[in-house]
């Protein structure tokens, strides 16, 4: 069964945008995240992983 476009919906934000948010989070926190920042970081990583999966092109 071949994947359909609905299997990996297009991310709402680009990988570059998500990566920039992750970098800004660490820059503001000076490398030490508070509990709230850790939660935000985990959410950003989940969003980033979803965007990576959506960008994968299946092999022929």
Order of alpha helices (4+ residues) and beta strands (2+ residues): alpha-alpha
